[in-house]
Amino acid sequence: MTVENSNLGPAPAPEADPTDLGAAVRTVLEAVRDGVGPMRVTEIAHEVGSHENTVRSHLAQLVDRGLVLARTAPAEGRGRPATLYEAGPRPGARTAEYQALAGAFAADLVTRGAGPAVRARAREIGRSWGQRMSSPGPKGEGADLESAMADLGFGPERDGERLRLTTCPLLDLAVENPDVICQVHLGLVDGLLGPEGAKGEAELTPFAEPGACLLRVPNRH
């Protein structure tokens, strides 16, 4: 099965931050990333101790490179609505590692078709990877799972019992072969959750909505 509707599902996982960002531009980026929510230019300028016009120029560079997102604030009375800035998806600390190793295994599996045996093997590969990453602390806690998924480049956003996975480190492969690649991802979750994950309670809905796949992980108390 292939995914024909490219309007659904996550974006590609972002690459590492560019190395050619100037010190002042990087300072603005970190200020936006550290913000509690969307920020106005005046707020960012105050945080970095720079003139608003200078900050506005730095933000334009960051928006062009996808590191910062800009949107128009709701209108408040007369005048031009303000622009709000927030951080774009942050590169995961282990995205490249996951892309290289899991991607190589998955690409090999794809050549074997998409039958039950291949899907089972794909899930086992993901589970083994997740088990390697599991922390020595309690398994299945949302914060631990979210942190690990973020490190691997999935851009998780918590929504109750669900995680919206807004980016995908293996998106090109997943679009062409979701039956196999998404089993790798689901197995990864199994491994991260520990023994409870092997019971199949986690549910992954690939390309479920514009901008995300949906991962449902029941709360464990």
C-alpha positions in Angstrom: 0.0 0.0 0.0 1.2 3.5 -0.8 0.0 6.8 0.6 -1.4 8.9 -2.3 -2.8 11.8 -0.3 0.3 13.8 0.6 -1.8 16.4 2.4 -2.1 13.9 5.3 0.6 12.9 7.7 3.7 14.4 9.2 6.5 16.5 7.7 10.0 15.2 7.2 12.1 15.2 10.3 14.3 18.3 10.3 18.0 18.2 9.7 20.5 19.4 12.3 20.6 23.1 12.9 22.7 24.9 10.2 26.2 25.5 11.1 26.4 28.9 9.4 24.0 30.7 11.7 25.6 33.8 13.1 25.8 34.2 16.9 23.2 36.9 17.0 20.8 34.9 14.9 21.3 31.8 17.0 20.6 33.8 20.1 17.3 34.8 18.7 16.5 31.2 17.8 17.2 30.0 21.3 15.1 32.8 22.7 12.1 31.7 20.6 12.8 28.0 21.5 12.9 28.9 25.2 9.6 30.9 25.0 6.6 29.5 26.8 4.4 30.2 23.7 4.3 32.2 20.5 6.2 35.5 21.0 6.0 39.0 19.5 9.0 40.8 18.1 9.0 43.1 21.1 9.2 40.2 23.6 12.0 38.5 21.7 13.9 41.8 21.4 13.6 42.3 25.2 14.9 38.8 25.8 18.0 39.1 23.7 18.6 42.8 24.4 18.5 44.0 20.8 16.6 46.5 18.7 13.3 45.3 17.3 14.3 45.9 13.6 17.5 43.9 14.1 15.5 41.0 15.7 13.0 41.2 12.9 15.7 40.8 10.3 17.1 37.7 12.2 13.6 36.2 12.4 13.1 36.6 8.7 16.3 34.4 8.1 15.0 31.8 10.6 11.6 31.7 9.1 13.1 31.3 5.6 15.0 28.2 6.9 12.1 26.7 8.7 13.6 27.0 12.1 11.0 29.5 13.3 7.3 29.6 12.3 5.4 32.9 11.9 1.7 33.5 12.0 -0.6 36.5 12.3 -2.1 37.1 15.7 -5.9 37.7 16.0 -6.9 41.3 15.3 -7.3 43.5 18.3 -9.0 46.8 17.4 -7.5 49.0 14.8 -4.1 48.7 13.3 -2.2 45.9 11.7 -2.3 42.6 13.5 0.9 41.5 15.1 3.1 38.6 13.9 3.7 35.8 16.4 6.8 33.7 16.2 7.3 30.1 17.6 9.9 27.5 17.2 9.7 25.1 14.3 10.3 21.3 14.8 13.6 20.9 16.5 16.1 18.4 15.1 16.2 15.3 17.2 19.4 14.4 19.0 19.4 10.9 17.5 17.5 11.4 14.3 20.5 10.8 12.0 21.4 7.6 13.9 17.8 6.3 13.6 17.6 7.2 9.9 20.8 5.5 9.1 20.4 2.2 11.0 16.6 1.7 11.2 16.3 3.1 7.6 18.8 0.6 6.3 17.0 -2.3 7.9 13.6 -1.1 6.8 14.7 -0.5 3.2 15.9 -4.1 3.1 12.6 -5.3 4.4 10.7 -3.3 1.8 12.3 -5.3 -1.0 10.8 -8.5 0.5 7.2 -7.3 0.1 4.6 -6.5 2.8 3.3 -9.8 4.0 2.6 -10.8 7.7 6.1 -12.2 8.2 7.7 -9.0 6.9 5.5 -6.8 9.0 6.3 -8.9 12.1 10.0 -8.7 11.4 9.8 -4.9 10.9 8.1 -4.6 14.3 10.7 -6.7 15.9 13.5 -4.5 14.5 11.8 -1.4 15.9 11.2 -3.2 19.3 14.9 -4.1 19.6 15.9 -0.5 18.9 13.4 0.8 21.5 14.7 -1.6 24.1 18.2 -0.3 23.6 17.0 3.2 24.2 14.9 2.5 27.2 16.0 4.3 30.4 16.5 2.5 33.7 13.6 4.4 35.1 9.9 3.4 35.0 8.7 2.3 31.6 5.6 3.7 29.9 5.7 7.2 31.4 4.5 9.8 28.9 7.5 12.1 29.5 10.0 9.4 28.9 8.3 8.2 25.7 7.9 11.8 24.4 11.5 12.6 25.1 12.7 9.5 23.3 10.4 10.1 20.3 11.6 13.7 20.1 15.2 12.6 20.1 14.5 10.3 17.2 12.9 13.0 15.1 9.1 12.4 15.5 8.2 15.8 16.8 5.7 14.5 19.4 2.9 16.7 20.7 0.8 15.4 23.7 -3.0 15.3 23.3 -4.4 13.3 26.2 -3.7 9.6 25.6 -2.5 10.4 22.1 0.7 11.7 20.7 0.6 13.6 17.5 3.8 12.7 15.6 4.3 15.8 13.5 7.6 14.8 11.8 8.9 11.5 10.6 12.6 10.5 10.2 11.7 7.8 7.6 9.0 9.7 5.8 10.0 8.9 2.2 10.0 5.2 2.9 6.8 5.5 5.0 4.9 7.2 2.2 5.8 4.4 -0.2 5.5 1.5 2.2 3.5 2.4 5.3 2.7 -1.2 6.1 6.3 -2.0 6.7 7.8 1.3 8.0 5.0 2.1 10.4 5.5 -1.3 11.9 9.1 -0.4 12.6 7.9 2.7 14.4 5.2 0.8 16.3 7.8 -1.7 17.4 10.0 1.1 18.5 7.2 2.3 20.8 6.8 -1.3 22.1 10.5 -1.4 23.1 10.4 2.1 24.7 7.4 1.1 26.8 9.1 -2.1 28.0 7.1 -5.3 28.8 3.8 -3.5 28.7 4.4 -2.4 25.1 4.7 -6.0 24.0 1.0 -6.5 24.8 0.1 -4.4 21.8 -1.8 -1.7 23.6 -0.2 1.1 21.6 -2.0 2.0 18.4 -0.4 3.9 15.5 -2.7 5.5 12.9 -0.4 6.5 10.0 -1.2 9.7 8.0 -4.2 10.2 10.2 -4.6 14.0 9.7 -3.0 17.0 8.1 0.4 17.4 9.8 0.5 14.2 11.9 0.3 10.5 12.4 -1.5 9.6 15.7 0.0 7.3 18.4 -2.4 6.2 21.1 -0.7 5.0 24.3 -3.2 4.2 27.1 -2.3 5.7 30.5 -0.7 3.2 32.9 -1.4 3.8 36.6 
